[in-house]
Every structure is written in structure tokens, then in C-alpha cells.
Amino acid sequence: MAKRKKKGKRDIEKGYPAKQFIAKLRRLADCIEQGKRFRIQVAGERISVPPDALINIEHERGKKEEEVEFQIKWKL
């Protein structure tokens, strides 16, 4: 069995036009609904999200801006 490459830490934000974002959300929703693995490429890196990943929504408010994050987390 081949060894997996160890991946370094990463923390990026990637903006998308509304149409692309909508398409990604639809694919994500379909995978969640069907209990399937979700695969996505973000800033050149392919990511595979397992069907049992934890999904949550986070809201942050500061003095000058607010933020809503749709988060998907899983153990490595």
C-alpha cells in the first residue's frame, strides 16, 4: 500500500463569483443528502470530505464587519 504524502498546515480564503459558489454549494448539498464523499479543489489543492464530517455554521460580529462561515470538519 502506498504511503500518503504528509500535507503541511494551510489557512487560505478563496473568493468565487456567485455562480461558481452556488454550483459548489449545490454539489455539497447533494453529497450530504446522499451520504457521499464531497470532492472539491480550492486554490489548486484537491480536498476530499468524508460523508461523516461535522457540519456547522459560525457567526462572528466585530465593530466593522460580520461574518457567516459554513464549516465542515473531520478527523485525519
mmCIF file of the N, C-alpha and C atoms, coordinates in Angstrom:
data_MODEL
# 
_entry.id   MODEL 
# 
loop_
_atom_site.group_PDB 
_atom_site.id 
_atom_site.type_symbol 
_atom_site.label_atom_id 
_atom_site.label_alt_id 
_atom_site.label_comp_id 
_atom_site.label_asym_id 
_atom_site.label_entity_id 
_atom_site.label_seq_id 
_atom_site.pdbx_PDB_ins_code 
_atom_site.Cartn_x 
_atom_site.Cartn_y 
_atom_site.Cartn_z 
_atom_site.occupancy 
_atom_site.B_iso_or_equiv 
_atom_site.pdbx_formal_charge 
_atom_site.auth_seq_id 
_atom_site.auth_comp_id 
_atom_site.auth_asym_id 
_atom_site.auth_atom_id 
_atom_site.pdbx_PDB_model_num 
ATOM 1   N N  . MET A 1 1  ? 0.838   -1.177 0.000  1.00 0.00 ? 1  MET A N  1 
ATOM 2   C CA . MET A 1 1  ? 0.000   0.000  0.000  1.00 0.00 ? 1  MET A CA 1 
ATOM 3   C C  . MET A 1 1  ? 0.890   1.249  0.000  1.00 0.00 ? 1  MET A C  1 
ATOM 4   N N  . ALA A 1 2  ? 0.608   2.195  -0.869 1.00 0.00 ? 2  ALA A N  1 
ATOM 5   C CA . ALA A 1 2  ? 1.410   3.405  -0.980 1.00 0.00 ? 2  ALA A CA 1 
ATOM 6   C C  . ALA A 1 2  ? 1.158   4.325  0.198  1.00 0.00 ? 2  ALA A C  1 
ATOM 7   N N  . LYS A 1 3  ? 2.247   4.975  0.658  1.00 0.00 ? 3  LYS A N  1 
ATOM 8   C CA . LYS A 1 3  ? 2.114   5.935  1.751  1.00 0.00 ? 3  LYS A CA 1 
ATOM 9   C C  . LYS A 1 3  ? 1.530   7.227  1.228  1.00 0.00 ? 3  LYS A C  1 
ATOM 10  N N  . ARG A 1 4  ? 0.700   7.847  2.055  1.00 0.00 ? 4  ARG A N  1 
ATOM 11  C CA . ARG A 1 4  ? 0.149   9.154  1.703  1.00 0.00 ? 4  ARG A CA 1 
ATOM 12  C C  . ARG A 1 4  ? 1.170   10.232 1.998  1.00 0.00 ? 4  ARG A C  1 
ATOM 13  N N  . LYS A 1 5  ? 1.200   11.249 1.151  1.00 0.00 ? 5  LYS A N  1 
ATOM 14  C CA . LYS A 1 5  ? 2.071   12.391 1.387  1.00 0.00 ? 5  LYS A CA 1 
ATOM 15  C C  . LYS A 1 5  ? 1.550   13.171 2.581  1.00 0.00 ? 5  LYS A C  1 
ATOM 16  N N  . LYS A 1 6  ? 2.446   13.560 3.478  1.00 0.00 ? 6  LYS A N  1 
ATOM 17  C CA . LYS A 1 6  ? 2.045   14.376 4.612  1.00 0.00 ? 6  LYS A CA 1 
ATOM 18  C C  . LYS A 1 6  ? 1.847   15.809 4.129  1.00 0.00 ? 6  LYS A C  1 
ATOM 19  N N  . LYS A 1 7  ? 0.694   16.370 4.430  1.00 0.00 ? 7  LYS A N  1 
ATOM 20  C CA . LYS A 1 7  ? 0.369   17.718 3.991  1.00 0.00 ? 7  LYS A CA 1 
ATOM 21  C C  . LYS A 1 7  ? 0.642   18.707 5.113  1.00 0.00 ? 7  LYS A C  1 
ATOM 22  N N  . GLY A 1 8  ? 1.204   19.847 4.746  1.00 0.00 ? 8  GLY A N  1 
ATOM 23  C CA . GLY A 1 8  ? 1.503   20.890 5.716  1.00 0.00 ? 8  GLY A CA 1 
ATOM 24  C C  . GLY A 1 8  ? 0.258   21.670 6.105  1.00 0.00 ? 8  GLY A C  1 
ATOM 25  N N  . LYS A 1 9  ? 0.408   22.539 7.090  1.00 0.00 ? 9  LYS A N  1 
ATOM 26  C CA . LYS A 1 9  ? -0.708  23.385 7.518  1.00 0.00 ? 9  LYS A CA 1 
ATOM 27  C C  . LYS A 1 9  ? -1.090  24.333 6.391  1.00 0.00 ? 9  LYS A C  1 
ATOM 28  N N  . ARG A 1 10 ? -2.337  24.712 6.386  1.00 0.00 ? 10 ARG A N  1 
ATOM 29  C CA . ARG A 1 10 ? -2.840  25.598 5.334  1.00 0.00 ? 10 ARG A CA 1 
ATOM 30  C C  . ARG A 1 10 ? -4.001  26.408 5.887  1.00 0.00 ? 10 ARG A C  1 
ATOM 31  N N  . ASP A 1 11 ? -4.035  27.681 5.597  1.00 0.00 ? 11 ASP A N  1 
ATOM 32  C CA . ASP A 1 11 ? -5.139  28.542 6.018  1.00 0.00 ? 11 ASP A CA 1 
ATOM 33  C C  . ASP A 1 11 ? -5.300  29.626 4.959  1.00 0.00 ? 11 ASP A C  1 
ATOM 34  N N  . ILE A 1 12 ? -6.221  29.410 4.037  1.00 0.00 ? 12 ILE A N  1 
ATOM 35  C CA . ILE A 1 12 ? -6.429  30.368 2.954  1.00 0.00 ? 12 ILE A CA 1 
ATOM 36  C C  . ILE A 1 12 ? -7.905  30.700 2.824  1.00 0.00 ? 12 ILE A C  1 
ATOM 37  N N  . GLU A 1 13 ? -8.185  31.790 2.202  1.00 0.00 ? 13 GLU A N  1 
ATOM 38  C CA . GLU A 1 13 ? -9.549  32.133 1.806  1.00 0.00 ? 13 GLU A CA 1 
ATOM 39  C C  . GLU A 1 13 ? -9.527  32.328 0.305  1.00 0.00 ? 13 GLU A C  1 
ATOM 40  N N  . LYS A 1 14 ? -10.493 31.771 -0.373 1.00 0.00 ? 14 LYS A N  1 
ATOM 41  C CA . LYS A 1 14 ? -10.563 31.868 -1.834 1.00 0.00 ? 14 LYS A CA 1 
ATOM 42  C C  . LYS A 1 14 ? -11.933 32.404 -2.202 1.00 0.00 ? 14 LYS A C  1 
ATOM 43  N N  . GLY A 1 15 ? -11.964 33.515 -2.892 1.00 0.00 ? 15 GLY A N  1 
ATOM 44  C CA . GLY A 1 15 ? -13.228 34.094 -3.332 1.00 0.00 ? 15 GLY A CA 1 
ATOM 45  C C  . GLY A 1 15 ? -13.685 33.485 -4.644 1.00 0.00 ? 15 GLY A C  1 
ATOM 46  N N  . TYR A 1 16 ? -14.989 33.379 -4.832 1.00 0.00 ? 16 TYR A N  1 
ATOM 47  C CA . TYR A 1 16 ? -15.572 32.835 -6.055 1.00 0.00 ? 16 TYR A CA 1 
ATOM 48  C C  . TYR A 1 16 ? -16.711 33.726 -6.519 1.00 0.00 ? 16 TYR A C  1 
ATOM 49  N N  . PRO A 1 17 ? -16.912 33.822 -7.828 1.00 0.00 ? 17 PRO A N  1 
ATOM 50  C CA . PRO A 1 17 ? -18.107 34.508 -8.333 1.00 0.00 ? 17 PRO A CA 1 
ATOM 51  C C  . PRO A 1 17 ? -19.355 33.760 -7.849 1.00 0.00 ? 17 PRO A C  1 
ATOM 52  N N  . ALA A 1 18 ? -20.459 34.477 -7.722 1.00 0.00 ? 18 ALA A N  1 
ATOM 53  C CA . ALA A 1 18 ? -21.690 33.897 -7.180 1.00 0.00 ? 18 ALA A CA 1 
ATOM 54  C C  . ALA A 1 18 ? -22.100 32.601 -7.882 1.00 0.00 ? 18 ALA A C  1 
ATOM 55  N N  . LYS A 1 19 ? -22.031 32.551 -9.225 1.00 0.00 ? 19 LYS A N  1 
ATOM 56  C CA . LYS A 1 19 ? -22.454 31.339 -9.948 1.00 0.00 ? 19 LYS A CA 1 
ATOM 57  C C  . LYS A 1 19 ? -21.609 30.127 -9.574 1.00 0.00 ? 19 LYS A C  1 
ATOM 58  N N  . GLN A 1 20 ? -20.301 30.302 -9.448 1.00 0.00 ? 20 GLN A N  1 
ATOM 59  C CA . GLN A 1 20 ? -19.429 29.185 -9.070 1.00 0.00 ? 20 GLN A CA 1 
ATOM 60  C C  . GLN A 1 20 ? -19.709 28.755 -7.634 1.00 0.00 ? 20 GLN A C  1 
ATOM 61  N N  . PHE A 1 21 ? -19.900 29.710 -6.749 1.00 0.00 ? 21 PHE A N  1 
ATOM 62  C CA . PHE A 1 21 ? -20.189 29.397 -5.352 1.00 0.00 ? 21 PHE A CA 1 
ATOM 63  C C  . PHE A 1 21 ? -21.490 28.609 -5.232 1.00 0.00 ? 21 PHE A C  1 
ATOM 64  N N  . ILE A 1 22 ? -22.498 29.045 -5.956 1.00 0.00 ? 22 ILE A N  1 
ATOM 65  C CA . ILE A 1 22 ? -23.793 28.356 -5.954 1.00 0.00 ? 22 ILE A CA 1 
ATOM 66  C C  . ILE A 1 22 ? -23.643 26.914 -6.438 1.00 0.00 ? 22 ILE A C  1 
ATOM 67  N N  . ALA A 1 23 ? -22.892 26.716 -7.510 1.00 0.00 ? 23 ALA A N  1 
ATOM 68  C CA . ALA A 1 23 ? -22.683 25.364 -8.046 1.00 0.00 ? 23 ALA A CA 1 
ATOM 69  C C  . ALA A 1 23 ? -21.979 24.478 -7.018 1.00 0.00 ? 23 ALA A C  1 
ATOM 70  N N  . LYS A 1 24 ? -20.993 25.014 -6.318 1.00 0.00 ? 24 LYS A N  1 
ATOM 71  C CA . LYS A 1 24 ? -20.281 24.240 -5.296 1.00 0.00 ? 24 LYS A CA 1 
ATOM 72  C C  . LYS A 1 24 ? -21.212 23.891 -4.138 1.00 0.00 ? 24 LYS A C  1 
ATOM 73  N N  . LEU A 1 25 ? -22.034 24.855 -3.714 1.00 0.00 ? 25 LEU A N  1 
ATOM 74  C CA . LEU A 1 25 ? -22.989 24.584 -2.636 1.00 0.00 ? 25 LEU A CA 1 
ATOM 75  C C  . LEU A 1 25 ? -23.992 23.508 -3.032 1.00 0.00 ? 25 LEU A C  1 
ATOM 76  N N  . ARG A 1 26 ? -24.449 23.555 -4.282 1.00 0.00 ? 26 ARG A N  1 
ATOM 77  C CA . ARG A 1 26 ? -25.402 22.538 -4.747 1.00 0.00 ? 26 ARG A CA 1 
ATOM 78  C C  . ARG A 1 26 ? -24.781 21.150 -4.744 1.00 0.00 ? 26 ARG A C  1 
ATOM 79  N N  . ARG A 1 27 ? -23.532 21.067 -5.228 1.00 0.00 ? 27 ARG A N  1 
ATOM 80  C CA . ARG A 1 27 ? -22.841 19.763 -5.223 1.00 0.00 ? 27 ARG A CA 1 
ATOM 81  C C  . ARG A 1 27 ? -22.648 19.265 -3.797 1.00 0.00 ? 27 ARG A C  1 
ATOM 82  N N  . LEU A 1 28 ? -22.261 20.181 -2.893 1.00 0.00 ? 28 LEU A N  1 
ATOM 83  C CA . LEU A 1 28 ? -22.089 19.828 -1.486 1.00 0.00 ? 28 LEU A CA 1 
ATOM 84  C C  . LEU A 1 28 ? -23.397 19.320 -0.897 1.00 0.00 ? 28 LEU A C  1 
ATOM 85  N N  . ALA A 1 29 ? -24.488 20.060 -1.118 1.00 0.00 ? 29 ALA A N  1 
ATOM 86  C CA . ALA A 1 29 ? -25.794 19.658 -0.587 1.00 0.00 ? 29 ALA A CA 1 
ATOM 87  C C  . ALA A 1 29 ? -26.201 18.284 -1.116 1.00 0.00 ? 29 ALA A C  1 
ATOM 88  N N  . ASP A 1 30 ? -25.975 18.031 -2.398 1.00 0.00 ? 30 ASP A N  1 
ATOM 89  C CA . ASP A 1 30 ? -26.308 16.723 -2.977 1.00 0.00 ? 30 ASP A CA 1 
ATOM 90  C C  . ASP A 1 30 ? -25.514 15.611 -2.300 1.00 0.00 ? 30 ASP A C  1 
ATOM 91  N N  . CYS A 1 31 ? -24.212 15.830 -2.081 1.00 0.00 ? 31 CYS A N  1 
ATOM 92  C CA . CYS A 1 31 ? -23.383 14.809 -1.435 1.00 0.00 ? 31 CYS A CA 1 
ATOM 93  C C  . CYS A 1 31 ? -23.832 14.556 -0.005 1.00 0.00 ? 31 CYS A C  1 
ATOM 94  N N  . ILE A 1 32 ? -24.130 15.618 0.722  1.00 0.00 ? 32 ILE A N  1 
ATOM 95  C CA . ILE A 1 32 ? -24.596 15.467 2.107  1.00 0.00 ? 32 ILE A CA 1 
ATOM 96  C C  . ILE A 1 32 ? -25.900 14.674 2.126  1.00 0.00 ? 32 ILE A C  1 
ATOM 97  N N  . GLU A 1 33 ? -26.823 15.050 1.264  1.00 0.00 ? 33 GLU A N  1 
ATOM 98  C CA . GLU A 1 33 ? -28.128 14.394 1.206  1.00 0.00 ? 33 GLU A CA 1 
ATOM 99  C C  . GLU A 1 33 ? -28.009 12.912 0.854  1.00 0.00 ? 33 GLU A C  1 
ATOM 100 N N  . GLN A 1 34 ? -27.066 12.577 -0.019 1.00 0.00 ? 34 GLN A N  1 
ATOM 101 C CA . GLN A 1 34 ? -26.899 11.196 -0.488 1.00 0.00 ? 34 GLN A CA 1 
ATOM 102 C C  . GLN A 1 34 ? -25.895 10.397 0.352  1.00 0.00 ? 34 GLN A C  1 
ATOM 103 N N  . GLY A 1 35 ? -25.287 11.033 1.352  1.00 0.00 ? 35 GLY A N  1 
ATOM 104 C CA . GLY A 1 35 ? -24.308 10.351 2.192  1.00 0.00 ? 35 GLY A CA 1 
ATOM 105 C C  . GLY A 1 35 ? -23.038 9.995  1.436  1.00 0.00 ? 35 GLY A C  1 
ATOM 106 N N  . LYS A 1 36 ? -22.664 10.832 0.476  1.00 0.00 ? 36 LYS A N  1 
ATOM 107 C CA . LYS A 1 36 ? -21.478 10.569 -0.348 1.00 0.00 ? 36 LYS A CA 1 
ATOM 108 C C  . LYS A 1 36 ? -20.338 11.504 0.021  1.00 0.00 ? 36 LYS A C  1 
ATOM 109 N N  . ARG A 1 37 ? -19.140 11.105 -0.346 1.00 0.00 ? 37 ARG A N  1 
ATOM 110 C CA . ARG A 1 37 ? -17.938 11.915 -0.184 1.00 0.00 ? 37 ARG A CA 1 
ATOM 111 C C  . ARG A 1 37 ? -18.023 13.131 -1.104 1.00 0.00 ? 37 ARG A C  1 
ATOM 112 N N  . PHE A 1 38 ? -17.617 14.291 -0.608 1.00 0.00 ? 38 PHE A N  1 
ATOM 113 C CA . PHE A 1 38 ? -17.619 15.521 -1.396 1.00 0.00 ? 38 PHE A CA 1 
ATOM 114 C C  . PHE A 1 38 ? -16.186 15.855 -1.779 1.00 0.00 ? 38 PHE A C  1 
ATOM 115 N N  . ARG A 1 39 ? -15.955 16.043 -3.064 1.00 0.00 ? 39 ARG A N  1 
ATOM 116 C CA . ARG A 1 39 ? -14.618 16.386 -3.549 1.00 0.00 ? 39 ARG A CA 1 
ATOM 117 C C  . ARG A 1 39 ? -14.647 17.784 -4.142 1.00 0.00 ? 39 ARG A C  1 
ATOM 118 N N  . ILE A 1 40 ? -13.638 18.576 -3.774 1.00 0.00 ? 40 ILE A N  1 
ATOM 119 C CA . ILE A 1 40 ? -13.566 19.958 -4.227 1.00 0.00 ? 40 ILE A CA 1 
ATOM 120 C C  . ILE A 1 40 ? -12.101 20.353 -4.364 1.00 0.00 ? 40 ILE A C  1 
ATOM 121 N N  . GLN A 1 41 ? -11.838 21.285 -5.255 1.00 0.00 ? 41 GLN A N  1 
ATOM 122 C CA . GLN A 1 41 ? -10.495 21.830 -5.393 1.00 0.00 ? 41 GLN A CA 1 
ATOM 123 C C  . GLN A 1 41 ? -10.538 23.296 -4.964 1.00 0.00 ? 41 GLN A C  1 
ATOM 124 N N  . VAL A 1 42 ? -9.652  23.654 -4.038 1.00 0.00 ? 42 VAL A N  1 
ATOM 125 C CA . VAL A 1 42 ? -9.589  25.023 -3.533 1.00 0.00 ? 42 VAL A CA 1 
ATOM 126 C C  . VAL A 1 42 ? -8.164  25.536 -3.720 1.00 0.00 ? 42 VAL A C  1 
ATOM 127 N N  . ALA A 1 43 ? -8.036  26.607 -4.471 1.00 0.00 ? 43 ALA A N  1 
ATOM 128 C CA . ALA A 1 43 ? -6.732  27.234 -4.715 1.00 0.00 ? 43 ALA A CA 1 
ATOM 129 C C  . ALA A 1 43 ? -5.683  26.200 -5.122 1.00 0.00 ? 43 ALA A C  1 
ATOM 130 N N  . GLY A 1 44 ? -6.065  25.310 -6.042 1.00 0.00 ? 44 GLY A N  1 
ATOM 131 C CA . GLY A 1 44 ? -5.127  24.352 -6.607 1.00 0.00 ? 44 GLY A CA 1 
ATOM 132 C C  . GLY A 1 44 ? -4.936  23.062 -5.834 1.00 0.00 ? 44 GLY A C  1 
ATOM 133 N N  . GLU A 1 45 ? -5.560  22.906 -4.682 1.00 0.00 ? 45 GLU A N  1 
ATOM 134 C CA . GLU A 1 45 ? -5.421  21.671 -3.907 1.00 0.00 ? 45 GLU A CA 1 
ATOM 135 C C  . GLU A 1 45 ? -6.740  20.916 -3.872 1.00 0.00 ? 45 GLU A C  1 
ATOM 136 N N  . ARG A 1 46 ? -6.668  19.633 -4.179 1.00 0.00 ? 46 ARG A N  1 
ATOM 137 C CA . ARG A 1 46 ? -7.863  18.790 -4.143 1.00 0.00 ? 46 ARG A CA 1 
ATOM 138 C C  . ARG A 1 46 ? -8.124  18.319 -2.721 1.00 0.00 ? 46 ARG A C  1 
ATOM 139 N N  . ILE A 1 47 ? -9.387  18.402 -2.334 1.00 0.00 ? 47 ILE A N  1 
ATOM 140 C CA . ILE A 1 47 ? -9.797  18.041 -0.977 1.00 0.00 ? 47 ILE A CA 1 
ATOM 141 C C  . ILE A 1 47 ? -10.951 17.058 -1.081 1.00 0.00 ? 47 ILE A C  1 
ATOM 142 N N  . SER A 1 48 ? -10.910 16.046 -0.231 1.00 0.00 ? 48 SER A N  1 
ATOM 143 C CA . SER A 1 48 ? -11.957 15.034 -0.204 1.00 0.00 ? 48 SER A CA 1 
ATOM 144 C C  . SER A 1 48 ? -12.579 15.025 1.195  1.00 0.00 ? 48 SER A C  1 
ATOM 145 N N  . VAL A 1 49 ? -13.841 15.380 1.260  1.00 0.00 ? 49 VAL A N  1 
ATOM 146 C CA . VAL A 1 49 ? -14.551 15.493 2.534  1.00 0.00 ? 49 VAL A CA 1 
ATOM 147 C C  . VAL A 1 49 ? -15.370 14.222 2.758  1.00 0.00 ? 49 VAL A C  1 
ATOM 148 N N  . PRO A 1 50 ? -15.114 13.507 3.857  1.00 0.00 ? 50 PRO A N  1 
ATOM 149 C CA . PRO A 1 50 ? -15.858 12.267 4.109  1.00 0.00 ? 50 PRO A CA 1 
ATOM 150 C C  . PRO A 1 50 ? -17.325 12.547 4.432  1.00 0.00 ? 50 PRO A C  1 
ATOM 151 N N  . PRO A 1 51 ? -18.196 11.580 4.163  1.00 0.00 ? 51 PRO A N  1 
ATOM 152 C CA . PRO A 1 51 ? -19.631 11.789 4.391  1.00 0.00 ? 51 PRO A CA 1 
ATOM 153 C C  . PRO A 1 51 ? -20.008 11.971 5.859  1.00 0.00 ? 51 PRO A C  1 
ATOM 154 N N  . ASP A 1 52 ? -19.140 11.559 6.790  1.00 0.00 ? 52 ASP A N  1 
ATOM 155 C CA . ASP A 1 52 ? -19.463 11.698 8.212  1.00 0.00 ? 52 ASP A CA 1 
ATOM 156 C C  . ASP A 1 52 ? -18.846 12.961 8.836  1.00 0.00 ? 52 ASP A C  1 
ATOM 157 N N  . ALA A 1 53 ? -18.415 13.901 8.007  1.00 0.00 ? 53 ALA A N  1 
ATOM 158 C CA . ALA A 1 53 ? -17.825 15.143 8.515  1.00 0.00 ? 53 ALA A CA 1 
ATOM 159 C C  . ALA A 1 53 ? -18.847 15.941 9.318  1.00 0.00 ? 53 ALA A C  1 
ATOM 160 N N  . LEU A 1 54 ? -18.363 16.685 10.306 1.00 0.00 ? 54 LEU A N  1 
ATOM 161 C CA . LEU A 1 54 ? -19.209 17.538 11.137 1.00 0.00 ? 54 LEU A CA 1 
ATOM 162 C C  . LEU A 1 54 ? -19.474 18.840 10.389 1.00 0.00 ? 54 LEU A C  1 
ATOM 163 N N  . ILE A 1 55 ? -20.726 19.237 10.323 1.00 0.00 ? 55 ILE A N  1 
ATOM 164 C CA . ILE A 1 55 ? -21.121 20.445 9.601  1.00 0.00 ? 55 ILE A CA 1 
ATOM 165 C C  . ILE A 1 55 ? -21.689 21.434 10.614 1.00 0.00 ? 55 ILE A C  1 
ATOM 166 N N  . ASN A 1 56 ? -21.193 22.672 10.578 1.00 0.00 ? 56 ASN A N  1 
ATOM 167 C CA . ASN A 1 56 ? -21.757 23.690 11.458 1.00 0.00 ? 56 ASN A CA 1 
ATOM 168 C C  . ASN A 1 56 ? -21.703 25.055 10.781 1.00 0.00 ? 56 ASN A C  1 
ATOM 169 N N  . ILE A 1 57 ? -22.415 25.993 11.371 1.00 0.00 ? 57 ILE A N  1 
ATOM 170 C CA . ILE A 1 57 ? -22.456 27.360 10.870 1.00 0.00 ? 57 ILE A CA 1 
ATOM 171 C C  . ILE A 1 57 ? -21.980 28.271 11.994 1.00 0.00 ? 57 ILE A C  1 
ATOM 172 N N  . GLU A 1 58 ? -21.054 29.147 11.655 1.00 0.00 ? 58 GLU A N  1 
ATOM 173 C CA . GLU A 1 58 ? -20.474 30.053 12.639 1.00 0.00 ? 58 GLU A CA 1 
ATOM 174 C C  . GLU A 1 58 ? -20.798 31.498 12.257 1.00 0.00 ? 58 GLU A C  1 
ATOM 175 N N  . HIS A 1 59 ? -21.121 32.311 13.254 1.00 0.00 ? 59 HIS A N  1 
ATOM 176 C CA . HIS A 1 59 ? -21.395 33.728 13.015 1.00 0.00 ? 59 HIS A CA 1 
ATOM 177 C C  . HIS A 1 59 ? -20.467 34.545 13.908 1.00 0.00 ? 59 HIS A C  1 
ATOM 178 N N  . GLU A 1 60 ? -19.778 35.497 13.306 1.00 0.00 ? 60 GLU A N  1 
ATOM 179 C CA . GLU A 1 60 ? -18.895 36.385 14.056 1.00 0.00 ? 60 GLU A CA 1 
ATOM 180 C C  . GLU A 1 60 ? -19.302 37.826 13.778 1.00 0.00 ? 60 GLU A C  1 
ATOM 181 N N  . ARG A 1 61 ? -19.238 38.652 14.804 1.00 0.00 ? 61 ARG A N  1 
ATOM 182 C CA . ARG A 1 61 ? -19.560 40.068 14.642 1.00 0.00 ? 61 ARG A CA 1 
ATOM 183 C C  . ARG A 1 61 ? -18.465 40.899 15.296 1.00 0.00 ? 61 ARG A C  1 
ATOM 184 N N  . GLY A 1 62 ? -17.951 41.840 14.532 1.00 0.00 ? 62 GLY A N  1 
ATOM 185 C CA . GLY A 1 62 ? -16.964 42.780 15.050 1.00 0.00 ? 62 GLY A CA 1 
ATOM 186 C C  . GLY A 1 62 ? -17.534 44.179 14.974 1.00 0.00 ? 62 GLY A C  1 
ATOM 187 N N  . LYS A 1 63 ? -16.689 45.169 15.234 1.00 0.00 ? 63 LYS A N  1 
ATOM 188 C CA . LYS A 1 63 ? -17.148 46.559 15.196 1.00 0.00 ? 63 LYS A CA 1 
ATOM 189 C C  . LYS A 1 63 ? -17.425 47.028 13.773 1.00 0.00 ? 63 LYS A C  1 
ATOM 190 N N  . LYS A 1 64 ? -16.695 46.483 12.801 1.00 0.00 ? 64 LYS A N  1 
ATOM 191 C CA . LYS A 1 64 ? -16.813 46.986 11.428 1.00 0.00 ? 64 LYS A CA 1 
ATOM 192 C C  . LYS A 1 64 ? -17.317 45.969 10.419 1.00 0.00 ? 64 LYS A C  1 
ATOM 193 N N  . GLU A 1 65 ? -17.451 44.694 10.826 1.00 0.00 ? 65 GLU A N  1 
ATOM 194 C CA . GLU A 1 65 ? -17.943 43.700 9.871  1.00 0.00 ? 65 GLU A CA 1 
ATOM 195 C C  . GLU A 1 65 ? -18.536 42.494 10.579 1.00 0.00 ? 65 GLU A C  1 
ATOM 196 N N  . GLU A 1 66 ? -19.328 41.747 9.828  1.00 0.00 ? 66 GLU A N  1 
ATOM 197 C CA . GLU A 1 66 ? -19.886 40.482 10.307 1.00 0.00 ? 66 GLU A CA 1 
ATOM 198 C C  . GLU A 1 66 ? -19.488 39.385 9.333  1.00 0.00 ? 66 GLU A C  1 
ATOM 199 N N  . GLU A 1 67 ? -19.533 38.164 9.822  1.00 0.00 ? 67 GLU A N  1 
ATOM 200 C CA . GLU A 1 67 ? -19.113 37.038 9.006  1.00 0.00 ? 67 GLU A CA 1 
ATOM 201 C C  . GLU A 1 67 ? -19.961 35.819 9.348  1.00 0.00 ? 67 GLU A C  1 
ATOM 202 N N  . VAL A 1 68 ? -20.374 35.093 8.315  1.00 0.00 ? 68 VAL A N  1 
ATOM 203 C CA . VAL A 1 68 ? -21.031 33.802 8.480  1.00 0.00 ? 68 VAL A CA 1 
ATOM 204 C C  . VAL A 1 68 ? -20.161 32.782 7.763  1.00 0.00 ? 68 VAL A C  1 
ATOM 205 N N  . GLU A 1 69 ? -19.771 31.737 8.470  1.00 0.00 ? 69 GLU A N  1 
ATOM 206 C CA . GLU A 1 69 ? -18.947 30.679 7.889  1.00 0.00 ? 69 GLU A CA 1 
ATOM 207 C C  . GLU A 1 69 ? -19.715 29.365 7.931  1.00 0.00 ? 69 GLU A C  1 
ATOM 208 N N  . PHE A 1 70 ? -19.760 28.691 6.808  1.00 0.00 ? 70 PHE A N  1 
ATOM 209 C CA . PHE A 1 70 ? -20.278 27.327 6.745  1.00 0.00 ? 70 PHE A CA 1 
ATOM 210 C C  . PHE A 1 70 ? -19.050 26.437 6.868  1.00 0.00 ? 70 PHE A C  1 
ATOM 211 N N  . GLN A 1 71 ? -18.969 25.692 7.962  1.00 0.00 ? 71 GLN A N  1 
ATOM 212 C CA . GLN A 1 71 ? -17.769 24.904 8.231  1.00 0.00 ? 71 GLN A CA 1 
ATOM 213 C C  . GLN A 1 71 ? -18.046 23.418 8.122  1.00 0.00 ? 71 GLN A C  1 
ATOM 214 N N  . ILE A 1 72 ? -17.051 22.718 7.617  1.00 0.00 ? 72 ILE A N  1 
ATOM 215 C CA . ILE A 1 72 ? -17.103 21.265 7.519  1.00 0.00 ? 72 ILE A CA 1 
ATOM 216 C C  . ILE A 1 72 ? -15.795 20.767 8.098  1.00 0.00 ? 72 ILE A C  1 
ATOM 217 N N  . LYS A 1 73 ? -15.860 19.961 9.157  1.00 0.00 ? 73 LYS A N  1 
ATOM 218 C CA . LYS A 1 73 ? -14.664 19.481 9.833  1.00 0.00 ? 73 LYS A CA 1 
ATOM 219 C C  . LYS A 1 73 ? -14.677 17.960 9.909  1.00 0.00 ? 73 LYS A C  1 
ATOM 220 N N  . TRP A 1 74 ? -13.475 17.380 9.858  1.00 0.00 ? 74 TRP A N  1 
ATOM 221 C CA . TRP A 1 74 ? -13.334 15.938 10.000 1.00 0.00 ? 74 TRP A CA 1 
ATOM 222 C C  . TRP A 1 74 ? -11.968 15.609 10.537 1.00 0.00 ? 74 TRP A C  1 
ATOM 223 N N  . LYS A 1 75 ? -11.832 14.453 11.150 1.00 0.00 ? 75 LYS A N  1 
ATOM 224 C CA . LYS A 1 75 ? -10.566 13.968 11.709 1.00 0.00 ? 75 LYS A CA 1 
ATOM 225 C C  . LYS A 1 75 ? -9.715  13.374 10.595 1.00 0.00 ? 75 LYS A C  1 
ATOM 226 N N  . LEU A 1 76 ? -8.415  13.566 10.713 1.00 0.00 ? 76 LEU A N  1 
ATOM 227 C CA . LEU A 1 76 ? -7.476  12.987 9.749  1.00 0.00 ? 76 LEU A CA 1 
ATOM 228 C C  . LEU A 1 76 ? -7.075  11.599 10.178 1.00 0.00 ? 76 LEU A C  1 
# 
